[in-house]
Every structure is written in C-alpha cells, then in structure tokens.
Amino acid sequence: IDDAHRLPDHEPLAELIEALPRNGHLLVGSRRRPSLSLARLDAAGLLLEIDQTELLFTDDELVEIARNRRIDVDVLEGAAGWPAFVELASRGEGARGRRYLEEEAVAGLPPERLLGLAAFAFVGGGDDEMALAVTGIGLEDLLHGLPLVIGDPKVDARPHDLWLELLDERLTPADRSRAAVAAAAVLRDRGDLDSAIEMVARVGAGDEFESLVREACLTILEGGLRPERLARWASQIPEDREDSGVAHLVRGLLEREREPGSDACWAELEAAAAEFGAAGDSEAEIAAMAQLGYLSQILGRDEHLIVLLTRMGELAAEGVRAAEPFLAFGESWIHFAAGDPAAQLAAVEHIDEARIPHAWRLIRSYLRSNALMNLGRPAEALEIVPAAMRDRTMPIPGALTLEDRARWASGHPEIINERGIIGLSADYGSRDRYIGGTW
C-alpha cells in the first residue's frame, strides 16, 4: 500500500492487517505515520519500522552517487540527503525542488501550520519548547510527516532551508519579530544570551536587544566578553540607540579589551554610568562605575576613585544594597595602591559573595590571595586561588599568574615547569600574554 497518507480513513487498512494470514506480509508506505494500533505486532516481533532518517542518503552514498553521475558532490549538498531532491539536483534540476515541495508536502496543510512552520524555519528550528514558544504548536505535530527535516522531529529538528525559501513570503515583519523575540526568550532562559542577542538583532528589536546586551554585560557571559563578541554587538546597535547607556557600556568594554588606558575607554564608560544614573538603573550604573574603578586603579587615577566611591556611598545611603560590596572593593584597591596588604585583606574579608557578580567573586579572591602573598603567606594564598582564576573573563592584569606565583613562593616551581605558564596561548589577549610571558 503506497501513499497511505492519501487515505481519508485508515480503518480499512487496520481491518486488512487484522485479517491478514500469518504467512502474509504487508508493506505500508506513507508520508505520515498512519493511525494504526501496532503495539501488538511490535511486541510479537512482527513489525519492522523504517523512519525518514533511515531513508536519507549518507555522505558516503552521496559521494558514490556523484561519482556514478560524473558530477561534483557539492551539487548534491543542498538536498540534505533526501532521495527525490538528490535526484533532481543530480540532473541539474534543483530549482524544481521548490515545486516538488509545494505539490507533495505543502498542499493540504492548514494555514496555521504553514505559518508556524515558516516561523520555526525562520528561527532555525529547535526542540519542543522552542516550537511551542514560537508557533504555539508542539514539535512533533508541527513537523509530523514532512520531508526535508534535519534532526529528529520528536526531539530537536530544523526544517531544511528550502522550507523557509518556500514559506518566507507568508511571514510579515511583525511575524518575524514575534518569532525572534519568542525564540530569544527561550535562549535567554537557557543561559545562551549570545544566541538570544543574535536572534533579536536579526529583526531590529531594539528594546529586547538592549535588555539582553545589558544583562550579558552585567553578568559577564561564561566564556568571557571577548573583543570579537563585543565588536559584533557594537555593530548591531540600532541607530536610534547609539547614545544609550547600553551602547556606551558595550563600546567601553570593547575599548577596555583593546586598550584600557585610552581616553575613549574612559569616556564611554563614564557616559554609560551617567546614562544609567539618569535613568535610575542603579545596577547598571554600579557595573559601569566598577569598570571605571578598575581603570582608576590600573591608571593610578586615585582622585577619580574617590569620586566613584563617593557616588557608591550615595547609592548605598539610598538603600541600594548592591553598592555596599563595591565600597569595600574601592577601599581594598586604595590599600592595594598604598602598599598596605593587611588593610587590603581586611576590606574584602567581610564581602558577601552571594551579592556580587561572578567576575567580582574572582576579583575578591584575587585581592585576598594577593594580600596574603604580600604578607608572606603564599601557602594560604594558594589555598584560596580558585581554579576559575584561569578564566578568561578575569579582568585584572596579572591575575592569571597568581597561582603560579603562589606555587613558586611556596616552594613548588616544578609544577609550573610541568604544566607551563597560563595565558601564553593565542586564545588570550595581548595583555595576558605579555604578563604571562614576562612572568
């Protein structure tokens, strides 16, 4: 029985299966899984199911086909292994794939499913949660029985690019924006802020873009805010948001990675703090001021550090609890610059790590370890140097070498020789490579 999906009712087919003699065999071919009760046959070992993924040509088979047809295998790549499309492509008739898809797969599908399929293809596919968020239809119901689906339609799948090419015209700009924002929300909840930002940037969703970039900059993405990522975000800032706090913060962080001592770096971060302060966004204002505090420390601008600490004190007095740990950090930096490790250590000892971002927990560990080293207690310093101190999100010059310095001062240079110096690979910025190389 071929093309069983064309049957309006599968009841006669079910009756045939029931009446079939035990020495009879029935082959049913269908675009969609027929609504038949097959559990009994399956339990008895009398059922063999071949799904669409098993019918796709493998890469080796595509190479063999290309060799037999005397064509370049690249010609067949766009067919995604689907036999009908491979055949069309091998004959130089790949453009007919769209018509094939229209006649064989699209015809008869309800409009709401076609619209959902277009939106799902637009965001690049995903799992059931993503399908429901973007289309309101579960993954299996959305993709059931459709050809040209890459992945497992029950778990995680992506419609082939031909689907988007065929259905894209059904999407209005508002449809694309809704789909991208919904997909970005799922990605954000999964902690994939970078992909979420890319998603909303595609449709120019300014509010969502700013919100996500702000969150990414404040929390510091796992894996680090590397220059290439910051540069990409900076290039995607909408024209009407160029003077926003988020825009200044992104450009300031980018300059910090490129040249922390530049006037542009200071100006951008100062503008970010001012914009966030004017908007009443104390959390973001504190984040921008914390970066300015870092610059003040490495550039020796003690007078600026005093101004920043004064503003932090004002926020703390207004009840902004997030400002309190940074007051302690500021005090510790001042003692660090003054060469008073005992006071430096005391200033950060009482900071509650639960109230500060991930990167600042590393900074606290750095300040504590550094103070202990300068107090002549390298073994204690080594105990609190976290493994994460090798994290490329670490913004303090010299932090990557702290563990090695502590091991050296503790009398174990052989470990450094065996492992090698951290920070010398091309994955690290020039600042870290310089400091690692010097050490």
TAQUIUR-V76227 format. One record per residue. N is the residue number from 0. RES is the residue in one small letter. PSI is psi in degrees with one decimal (* if undefined). OMEGA is omega in degrees with one decimal (* if undefined). Layout:
n=N res=RES psi=PSI omega=OMEGA
n=N res=RES psi=PSI omega=OMEGA
//
This chain:
n=0 res=i psi=107.0 omega=-179.7
n=1 res=d psi=157.5 omega=178.8
n=2 res=d psi=45.8 omega=-177.9
n=3 res=a psi=-17.1 omega=178.4
n=4 res=h psi=-16.1 omega=179.5
n=5 res=r psi=-12.5 omega=179.4
n=6 res=l psi=128.3 omega=178.4
n=7 res=p psi=-21.9 omega=-176.9
n=8 res=d psi=129.8 omega=-178.3
n=9 res=h psi=5.6 omega=-178.3
n=10 res=e psi=-43.8 omega=177.7
n=11 res=p psi=-35.1 omega=178.7
n=12 res=l psi=-39.1 omega=177.4
n=13 res=a psi=-40.3 omega=179.1
n=14 res=e psi=-37.9 omega=179.2
n=15 res=l psi=-42.0 omega=179.2
n=16 res=i psi=-40.9 omega=179.6
n=17 res=e psi=-37.4 omega=-174.9
n=18 res=a psi=-10.0 omega=-175.2
n=19 res=l psi=130.0 omega=176.8
n=20 res=p psi=157.5 omega=-175.7
n=21 res=r psi=-23.6 omega=178.0
n=22 res=n psi=10.7 omega=177.4
n=23 res=g psi=154.4 omega=178.8
n=24 res=h psi=137.5 omega=-178.2
n=25 res=l psi=125.7 omega=176.1
n=26 res=l psi=123.0 omega=-179.5
n=27 res=v psi=120.0 omega=176.4
n=28 res=g psi=131.3 omega=-176.0
n=29 res=s psi=147.0 omega=175.6
n=30 res=r psi=-32.8 omega=179.7
n=31 res=r psi=152.0 omega=179.7
n=32 res=r psi=121.6 omega=-179.1
n=33 res=p psi=148.8 omega=-179.0
n=34 res=s psi=76.9 omega=-178.4
n=35 res=l psi=145.4 omega=176.0
n=36 res=s psi=106.3 omega=-172.7
n=37 res=l psi=4.9 omega=-175.5
n=38 res=a psi=-38.2 omega=-178.2
n=39 res=r psi=-44.0 omega=178.5
n=40 res=l psi=-38.9 omega=-179.6
n=41 res=d psi=-44.3 omega=-179.6
n=42 res=a psi=-30.3 omega=-179.3
n=43 res=a psi=1.1 omega=179.9
n=44 res=g psi=22.0 omega=-176.2
n=45 res=l psi=11.6 omega=-176.0
n=46 res=l psi=134.3 omega=173.1
n=47 res=l psi=120.3 omega=179.9
n=48 res=e psi=133.2 omega=175.8
n=49 res=i psi=115.0 omega=-178.5
n=50 res=d psi=178.1 omega=-172.2
n=51 res=q psi=-31.4 omega=-178.4
n=52 res=t psi=-30.0 omega=179.8
n=53 res=e psi=-16.0 omega=-178.8
n=54 res=l psi=-8.8 omega=179.7
n=55 res=l psi=146.7 omega=173.6
n=56 res=f psi=137.7 omega=175.1
n=57 res=t psi=169.3 omega=178.0
n=58 res=d psi=-40.5 omega=179.6
n=59 res=d psi=-39.6 omega=179.3
n=60 res=e psi=-36.3 omega=177.4
n=61 res=l psi=-39.0 omega=176.6
n=62 res=v psi=-42.0 omega=180.0
n=63 res=e psi=-42.6 omega=178.4
n=64 res=i psi=-45.5 omega=179.9
n=65 res=a psi=-40.2 omega=179.0
n=66 res=r psi=-44.0 omega=-179.0
n=67 res=n psi=-35.4 omega=-178.2
n=68 res=r psi=-4.7 omega=-177.9
n=69 res=r psi=50.0 omega=177.3
n=70 res=i psi=163.6 omega=177.3
n=71 res=d psi=132.9 omega=-178.0
n=72 res=v psi=-24.2 omega=178.8
n=73 res=d psi=-26.1 omega=179.3
n=74 res=v psi=-28.3 omega=-174.8
n=75 res=l psi=-5.6 omega=-173.8
n=76 res=e psi=-42.7 omega=-176.4
n=77 res=g psi=-12.4 omega=-178.3
n=78 res=a psi=-8.8 omega=176.6
n=79 res=a psi=27.5 omega=176.5
n=80 res=g psi=-2.7 omega=-178.6
n=81 res=w psi=124.6 omega=-172.3
n=82 res=p psi=-46.7 omega=-177.2
n=83 res=a psi=-40.6 omega=-178.5
n=84 res=f psi=-33.4 omega=175.0
n=85 res=v psi=-42.8 omega=179.5
n=86 res=e psi=-45.0 omega=178.8
n=87 res=l psi=-44.0 omega=-178.8
n=88 res=a psi=-38.8 omega=-178.3
n=89 res=s psi=-23.3 omega=178.6
n=90 res=r psi=7.6 omega=-179.5
n=91 res=g psi=24.8 omega=-177.0
n=92 res=e psi=36.2 omega=-177.4
n=93 res=g psi=-30.3 omega=-179.1
n=94 res=a psi=-22.1 omega=178.9
n=95 res=r psi=-8.6 omega=179.2
n=96 res=g psi=-36.9 omega=179.7
n=97 res=r psi=-44.3 omega=179.9
n=98 res=r psi=-38.6 omega=177.3
n=99 res=y psi=-45.4 omega=-178.9
n=100 res=l psi=-41.5 omega=180.0
n=101 res=e psi=-44.7 omega=-174.1
n=102 res=e psi=-36.5 omega=-171.8
n=103 res=e psi=-23.8 omega=-174.1
n=104 res=a psi=-36.3 omega=-174.5
n=105 res=v psi=-38.1 omega=-177.1
n=106 res=a psi=126.6 omega=177.3
n=107 res=g psi=-13.7 omega=178.0
n=108 res=l psi=137.3 omega=-179.7
n=109 res=p psi=149.9 omega=-176.4
n=110 res=p psi=-39.2 omega=-177.8
n=111 res=e psi=-31.9 omega=178.0
n=112 res=r psi=-38.0 omega=177.8
n=113 res=l psi=-40.9 omega=178.6
n=114 res=l psi=-42.0 omega=177.7
n=115 res=g psi=-40.3 omega=179.3
n=116 res=l psi=-40.1 omega=178.3
n=117 res=a psi=-43.9 omega=-179.9
n=118 res=a psi=-40.2 omega=-178.9
n=119 res=f psi=-39.6 omega=176.6
n=120 res=a psi=-35.6 omega=-178.7
n=121 res=f psi=-38.9 omega=-179.0
n=122 res=v psi=0.5 omega=175.0
n=123 res=g psi=15.9 omega=177.7
n=124 res=g psi=-165.8 omega=-178.4
n=125 res=g psi=-157.9 omega=-177.6
n=126 res=d psi=-168.5 omega=-175.2
n=127 res=d psi=-39.8 omega=179.1
n=128 res=e psi=-42.4 omega=180.0
n=129 res=m psi=-43.1 omega=180.0
n=130 res=a psi=-44.3 omega=179.8
n=131 res=l psi=-40.7 omega=-179.0
n=132 res=a psi=-40.2 omega=-174.1
n=133 res=v psi=-36.9 omega=-171.4
n=134 res=t psi=-18.8 omega=-173.8
n=135 res=g psi=4.2 omega=-179.8
n=136 res=i psi=137.2 omega=178.1
n=137 res=g psi=154.7 omega=-175.3
n=138 res=l psi=-47.6 omega=-175.7
n=139 res=e psi=-40.7 omega=178.6
n=140 res=d psi=-34.4 omega=-178.1
n=141 res=l psi=-41.3 omega=-173.2
n=142 res=l psi=-0.9 omega=-174.2
n=143 res=h psi=123.3 omega=173.2
n=144 res=g psi=2.5 omega=-177.0
n=145 res=l psi=140.1 omega=173.0
n=146 res=p psi=173.4 omega=176.9
n=147 res=l psi=50.9 omega=173.4
n=148 res=v psi=122.9 omega=-176.0
n=149 res=i psi=123.4 omega=-177.6
n=150 res=g psi=-166.7 omega=-179.0
n=151 res=d psi=113.6 omega=-178.0
n=152 res=p psi=-9.3 omega=178.4
n=153 res=k psi=-13.8 omega=-172.9
n=154 res=v psi=-60.1 omega=-176.2
n=155 res=d psi=121.9 omega=-173.1
n=156 res=a psi=161.1 omega=178.2
n=157 res=r psi=125.1 omega=174.6
n=158 res=p psi=141.1 omega=177.6
n=159 res=h psi=153.3 omega=-178.3
n=160 res=d psi=-25.7 omega=178.9
n=161 res=l psi=-31.0 omega=178.6
n=162 res=w psi=-45.2 omega=179.9
n=163 res=l psi=-39.7 omega=177.9
n=164 res=e psi=-37.7 omega=-177.6
n=165 res=l psi=-37.8 omega=-170.1
n=166 res=l psi=-5.8 omega=-173.5
n=167 res=d psi=-35.5 omega=-177.8
n=168 res=e psi=-15.3 omega=177.4
n=169 res=r psi=-17.6 omega=-176.5
n=170 res=l psi=127.8 omega=171.7
n=171 res=t psi=163.6 omega=174.8
n=172 res=p psi=-36.4 omega=178.4
n=173 res=a psi=-37.9 omega=177.7
n=174 res=d psi=-45.0 omega=-179.2
n=175 res=r psi=-42.0 omega=-179.7
n=176 res=s psi=-45.2 omega=178.6
n=177 res=r psi=-43.2 omega=-179.0
n=178 res=a psi=-44.6 omega=-178.4
n=179 res=a psi=-42.9 omega=-179.8
n=180 res=v psi=-41.1 omega=178.8
n=181 res=a psi=-42.3 omega=178.6
n=182 res=a psi=-40.1 omega=179.8
n=183 res=a psi=-36.2 omega=179.2
n=184 res=a psi=-39.8 omega=178.2
n=185 res=v psi=-45.2 omega=-179.5
n=186 res=l psi=-39.6 omega=179.4
n=187 res=r psi=-44.8 omega=-179.3
n=188 res=d psi=-24.7 omega=178.7
n=189 res=r psi=1.6 omega=178.9
n=190 res=g psi=5.7 omega=-179.6
n=191 res=d psi=70.4 omega=-176.5
n=192 res=l psi=-35.2 omega=-178.3
n=193 res=d psi=-47.3 omega=179.0
n=194 res=s psi=-35.5 omega=178.2
n=195 res=a psi=-41.4 omega=178.3
n=196 res=i psi=-44.4 omega=178.5
n=197 res=e psi=-36.9 omega=-177.5
n=198 res=m psi=-49.2 omega=-177.7
n=199 res=v psi=-27.1 omega=177.7
n=200 res=a psi=-30.6 omega=179.9
n=201 res=r psi=-32.7 omega=-174.5
n=202 res=v psi=6.7 omega=177.6
n=203 res=g psi=33.0 omega=178.9
n=204 res=a psi=88.9 omega=-171.1
n=205 res=g psi=-46.2 omega=-177.7
n=206 res=d psi=-47.2 omega=-179.4
n=207 res=e psi=-38.8 omega=178.6
n=208 res=f psi=-49.4 omega=-179.8
n=209 res=e psi=-43.6 omega=-178.1
n=210 res=s psi=-43.5 omega=-177.8
n=211 res=l psi=-41.5 omega=179.6
n=212 res=v psi=-39.7 omega=176.6
n=213 res=r psi=-47.4 omega=-179.7
n=214 res=e psi=-42.0 omega=-179.1
n=215 res=a psi=-42.9 omega=-178.3
n=216 res=c psi=-35.1 omega=-177.8
n=217 res=l psi=-37.1 omega=-177.5
n=218 res=t psi=-18.8 omega=-172.7
n=219 res=i psi=107.3 omega=-175.8
n=220 res=l psi=142.5 omega=172.4
n=221 res=e psi=135.3 omega=-174.8
n=222 res=g psi=-13.1 omega=172.0
n=223 res=g psi=150.5 omega=172.1
n=224 res=l psi=80.5 omega=-177.1
n=225 res=r psi=156.1 omega=-176.3
n=226 res=p psi=-40.3 omega=-177.5
n=227 res=e psi=-34.2 omega=178.7
n=228 res=r psi=-45.9 omega=177.8
n=229 res=l psi=-40.0 omega=179.2
n=230 res=a psi=-38.2 omega=178.8
n=231 res=r psi=-44.6 omega=178.5
n=232 res=w psi=-40.9 omega=-179.6
n=233 res=a psi=-37.1 omega=-179.6
n=234 res=s psi=-18.0 omega=-177.2
n=235 res=q psi=-2.4 omega=-179.0
n=236 res=i psi=125.5 omega=178.2
n=237 res=p psi=148.9 omega=-176.1
n=238 res=e psi=-37.2 omega=-177.3
n=239 res=d psi=2.5 omega=178.8
n=240 res=r psi=11.9 omega=-174.4
n=241 res=e psi=-26.6 omega=-178.6
n=242 res=d psi=16.0 omega=178.8
n=243 res=s psi=163.4 omega=177.5
n=244 res=g psi=-40.1 omega=-179.4
n=245 res=v psi=-43.1 omega=179.8
n=246 res=a psi=-45.5 omega=178.4
n=247 res=h psi=-39.3 omega=-179.1
n=248 res=l psi=-45.0 omega=179.9
n=249 res=v psi=-47.9 omega=-179.1
n=250 res=r psi=-35.2 omega=177.6
n=251 res=g psi=-43.1 omega=178.3
n=252 res=l psi=-35.9 omega=177.9
n=253 res=l psi=-44.5 omega=177.6
n=254 res=e psi=-33.6 omega=178.4
n=255 res=r psi=-37.2 omega=179.0
n=256 res=e psi=-34.4 omega=-177.4
n=257 res=r psi=-49.7 omega=-176.9
n=258 res=e psi=89.2 omega=-174.1
n=259 res=p psi=-20.9 omega=-178.4
n=260 res=g psi=5.1 omega=-175.3
n=261 res=s psi=153.5 omega=176.1
n=262 res=d psi=-34.5 omega=-179.1
n=263 res=a psi=-38.6 omega=179.8
n=264 res=c psi=-48.9 omega=-179.3
n=265 res=w psi=-44.2 omega=-176.4
n=266 res=a psi=-41.4 omega=-178.8
n=267 res=e psi=-44.7 omega=-178.7
n=268 res=l psi=-35.5 omega=176.9
n=269 res=e psi=-42.0 omega=177.7
n=270 res=a psi=-38.2 omega=178.6
n=271 res=a psi=-47.2 omega=-179.8
n=272 res=a psi=-40.7 omega=-179.7
n=273 res=a psi=-43.8 omega=-179.6
n=274 res=e psi=-44.9 omega=179.7
n=275 res=f psi=-38.8 omega=178.7
n=276 res=g psi=-43.0 omega=179.1
n=277 res=a psi=-31.2 omega=-179.2
n=278 res=a psi=-4.6 omega=-179.3
n=279 res=g psi=17.2 omega=179.4
n=280 res=d psi=81.0 omega=-173.0
n=281 res=s psi=-35.4 omega=-178.7
n=282 res=e psi=-46.5 omega=179.8
n=283 res=a psi=-35.7 omega=177.7
n=284 res=e psi=-43.0 omega=179.0
n=285 res=i psi=-40.5 omega=180.0
n=286 res=a psi=-43.0 omega=179.5
n=287 res=a psi=-41.3 omega=179.1
n=288 res=m psi=-33.5 omega=177.3
n=289 res=a psi=-39.2 omega=177.1
n=290 res=q psi=-38.9 omega=176.2
n=291 res=l psi=-35.2 omega=176.5
n=292 res=g psi=-40.4 omega=176.8
n=293 res=y psi=-45.1 omega=178.8
n=294 res=l psi=-42.1 omega=179.0
n=295 res=s psi=-40.1 omega=-177.4
n=296 res=q psi=-46.9 omega=-175.2
n=297 res=i psi=-22.5 omega=179.8
n=298 res=l psi=-3.1 omega=179.3
n=299 res=g psi=29.9 omega=-179.6
n=300 res=r psi=72.9 omega=-175.7
n=301 res=d psi=-34.0 omega=-179.2
n=302 res=e psi=-35.4 omega=177.3
n=303 res=h psi=-36.2 omega=179.2
n=304 res=l psi=-38.6 omega=177.8
n=305 res=i psi=-42.1 omega=178.3
n=306 res=v psi=-43.9 omega=180.0
n=307 res=l psi=-43.2 omega=-180.0
n=308 res=l psi=-33.9 omega=177.1
n=309 res=t psi=-43.8 omega=178.4
n=310 res=r psi=-39.2 omega=176.4
n=311 res=m psi=-40.8 omega=178.7
n=312 res=g psi=-38.2 omega=177.3
n=313 res=e psi=-44.5 omega=179.5
n=314 res=l psi=-41.6 omega=178.6
n=315 res=a psi=-39.9 omega=179.4
n=316 res=a psi=-26.7 omega=177.8
n=317 res=e psi=-0.2 omega=178.2
n=318 res=g psi=9.1 omega=177.9
n=319 res=v psi=97.6 omega=-173.0
n=320 res=r psi=-26.3 omega=-178.5
n=321 res=a psi=-19.2 omega=-179.2
n=322 res=a psi=-25.3 omega=-172.7
n=323 res=e psi=-46.8 omega=179.5
n=324 res=p psi=-32.7 omega=-177.2
n=325 res=f psi=-24.5 omega=171.2
n=326 res=l psi=-42.3 omega=178.6
n=327 res=a psi=-39.3 omega=177.1
n=328 res=f psi=-43.4 omega=179.8
n=329 res=g psi=-43.3 omega=178.2
n=330 res=e psi=-40.6 omega=-179.4
n=331 res=s psi=-39.9 omega=178.3
n=332 res=w psi=-41.1 omega=-179.7
n=333 res=i psi=-44.2 omega=178.9
n=334 res=h psi=-33.6 omega=177.3
n=335 res=f psi=-47.5 omega=-179.5
n=336 res=a psi=-31.7 omega=-178.0
n=337 res=a psi=-5.1 omega=179.3
n=338 res=g psi=36.5 omega=180.0
n=339 res=d psi=81.4 omega=-174.4
n=340 res=p psi=-31.0 omega=-179.7
n=341 res=a psi=-45.9 omega=178.2
n=342 res=a psi=-35.1 omega=176.9
n=343 res=q psi=-45.0 omega=-179.7
n=344 res=l psi=-44.3 omega=-177.4
n=345 res=a psi=-34.5 omega=-175.9
n=346 res=a psi=-33.6 omega=-175.2
n=347 res=v psi=-8.4 omega=-175.7
n=348 res=e psi=-35.6 omega=-172.8
n=349 res=h psi=4.0 omega=-179.5
n=350 res=i psi=131.6 omega=177.7
n=351 res=d psi=111.5 omega=-175.8
n=352 res=e psi=-25.2 omega=-178.9
n=353 res=a psi=-16.9 omega=-175.4
n=354 res=r psi=5.8 omega=-178.2
n=355 res=i psi=152.7 omega=-180.0
n=356 res=p psi=165.2 omega=-177.6
n=357 res=h psi=-50.0 omega=-175.6
n=358 res=a psi=-34.7 omega=-178.8
n=359 res=w psi=-21.6 omega=171.7
n=360 res=r psi=-37.8 omega=176.2
n=361 res=l psi=-39.6 omega=179.1
n=362 res=i psi=-40.5 omega=177.6
n=363 res=r psi=-45.2 omega=178.7
n=364 res=s psi=-38.9 omega=178.9
n=365 res=y psi=-47.5 omega=-178.1
n=366 res=l psi=-40.5 omega=178.8
n=367 res=r psi=-47.8 omega=-178.3
n=368 res=s psi=-42.7 omega=-179.8
n=369 res=n psi=-42.1 omega=178.9
n=370 res=a psi=-42.8 omega=179.5
n=371 res=l psi=-38.9 omega=177.0
n=372 res=m psi=-45.6 omega=-177.7
n=373 res=n psi=-15.7 omega=174.8
n=374 res=l psi=3.3 omega=179.9
n=375 res=g psi=29.3 omega=-178.8
n=376 res=r psi=61.0 omega=-173.9
n=377 res=p psi=-32.7 omega=179.5
n=378 res=a psi=-40.9 omega=177.1
n=379 res=e psi=-37.8 omega=178.1
n=380 res=a psi=-41.8 omega=-178.2
n=381 res=l psi=-33.2 omega=-179.0
n=382 res=e psi=-29.0 omega=-176.6
n=383 res=i psi=1.9 omega=172.6
n=384 res=v psi=111.8 omega=-176.9
n=385 res=p psi=152.2 omega=174.8
n=386 res=a psi=-29.8 omega=-179.5
n=387 res=a psi=-5.4 omega=178.1
n=388 res=m psi=-16.6 omega=175.9
n=389 res=r psi=-3.7 omega=-178.1
n=390 res=d psi=133.5 omega=-178.1
n=391 res=r psi=-1.7 omega=174.1
n=392 res=t psi=-9.2 omega=-173.4
n=393 res=m psi=119.0 omega=-172.9
n=394 res=p psi=3.6 omega=-174.3
n=395 res=i psi=125.2 omega=175.9
n=396 res=p psi=134.7 omega=177.3
n=397 res=g psi=-11.4 omega=-176.7
n=398 res=a psi=-34.9 omega=-177.5
n=399 res=l psi=-22.5 omega=-178.6
n=400 res=t psi=-1.2 omega=-174.5
n=401 res=l psi=-43.3 omega=179.8
n=402 res=e psi=-44.5 omega=-179.3
n=403 res=d psi=-39.6 omega=179.0
n=404 res=r psi=-39.2 omega=180.0
n=405 res=a psi=-39.2 omega=178.4
n=406 res=r psi=-42.2 omega=179.9
n=407 res=w psi=-48.8 omega=-177.8
n=408 res=a psi=-20.8 omega=178.5
n=409 res=s psi=-3.2 omega=176.8
n=410 res=g psi=24.8 omega=-179.8
n=411 res=h psi=61.3 omega=179.1
n=412 res=p psi=-20.4 omega=-176.5
n=413 res=e psi=-30.6 omega=179.2
n=414 res=i psi=-38.8 omega=179.0
n=415 res=i psi=-42.2 omega=-179.1
n=416 res=n psi=-35.8 omega=-179.7
n=417 res=e psi=-40.7 omega=-173.7
n=418 res=r psi=-31.9 omega=-175.1
n=419 res=g psi=162.2 omega=-177.4
n=420 res=i psi=136.7 omega=177.6
n=421 res=i psi=141.1 omega=172.7
n=422 res=g psi=3.5 omega=-176.5
n=423 res=l psi=-15.6 omega=-175.8
n=424 res=s psi=164.6 omega=-178.4
n=425 res=a psi=-13.7 omega=179.2
n=426 res=d psi=-20.7 omega=-177.3
n=427 res=y psi=157.5 omega=178.0
n=428 res=g psi=167.7 omega=-176.5
n=429 res=s psi=-34.7 omega=179.3
n=430 res=r psi=-48.9 omega=-178.2
n=431 res=d psi=-37.5 omega=179.3
n=432 res=r psi=-39.2 omega=179.2
n=433 res=y psi=-48.8 omega=-177.2
n=434 res=i psi=-41.4 omega=178.1
n=435 res=g psi=-42.2 omega=179.8
n=436 res=g psi=-40.0 omega=178.4
n=437 res=t psi=-42.3 omega=179.1
n=438 res=w psi=* omega=*
//
